[in-house]
Amino acid sequence: MVSFSLAAFVALAASFVSAAVPNSPRFDLSKPSYDLFRNKPLHDDTVQQGFAFDNTNRRLFVSQRRNGATETSGDLCITQLDFSGKYLGHMHLTGFGHGVSFGAQADGSATYLWAEVDANKNGYGQRLARFKFVNGATVSKSSTTLKKYKTVAAATEHTCAVDTVNNRLVVRYNTATDGKRIAVYDLAAATRGDFSAPLVDFKQPLPKTEGKNFQGYTAYGRYLYLLWGDSYDASGGVLNSQVATVDMNTGKVVQGPVITRAGSTLKFREPEGMAIYRTAAGQVRLFMGFASGDPGDRRSNLFYKNATVS
Ligand SMILES: *[C@@H]1O[C@H](CO)[C@@H](O)[C@H](O)[C@H]1NC(C)=O
């Protein structure tokens, strides 16, 4: 006779619902955006790609392709700005990736970056790397100072973002059979190199919205935020930037895609990157980045939403 104890039954049932991110507030994408700054130069001249906050040390980092680098080289520049957009420092990365999204993490007074590395022939990073931000340094993909991870063995490309409030690493990875997927890890476990227990792992909905380019993502608590759109040059002057929210516990879209008009008057205006930041006063902000300006003199722009669904 086969018998199950109640405890065994509960444990078995729990194993089928174990994939879960604790509940959290959700940003209302239909509410207005506010400026952090506009038209700030980065160290190099190209469009910004992504940005990341070290929420503990209150630092901001912005990625872009290095001046003169080809689209597929994976050579990046990371510029540190203050929160008014003033230049504070930079770092060059050789052979890393596209820079669409990366993360930052405090370690004492130092900041460690999480970024894609080992650019493939299309210029996208095949792995993730964790390394210290060192002003003025150039780090190559083969540097022994890098810790490199292939968080999902079958994935061909990895990028990441950090939920800076809940200390989670959000990984967007590409698979040959299932397209883009999202996996979320406890940041402390990821820092130890332990990727064995993702909180969730699901197929990203809306991989492309009506042909618009995918431009960034981030997560705060239970919700993932996605950004698409093209520059005015590419869209023929049409404002087509869109954002959407995904419940990571179901993998389903819960708001959007909705048009965002943040920085609508910017010249060029290509949507570029998302990140989460909590102010010293405790206000959590969903940031969106845009590139502006002229070829050879592109500028960085950051906006945020802070209203949540009540
Ligand atoms: C959002 O930020 C704006 C500008 O900083 C502020 O005026 C507003 O009160 C904030 N709203 C919420 C809901 O925190």
The ligand as a Gaussian input file, in Angstrom:
#p B3LYP/6-31G(d) Opt

LIG

0 1
 C        7.017000      61.696000      -8.168000
 O        8.089000      62.587000      -8.372000
 C        7.657000      63.924000      -8.545000
 C        8.864000      64.755000      -8.963000
 O       10.011000      64.384000      -8.259000
 C        6.996000      64.397000      -7.282000
 O        6.542000      65.725000      -7.443000
 C        5.827000      63.491000      -6.945000
 O        5.273000      63.833000      -5.700000
 C        6.266000      62.037000      -6.905000
 N        5.083000      61.185000      -6.802000
 C        5.069000      60.078000      -6.070000
 C        3.821000      59.275000      -6.131000
 O        6.013000      59.722000      -5.368000

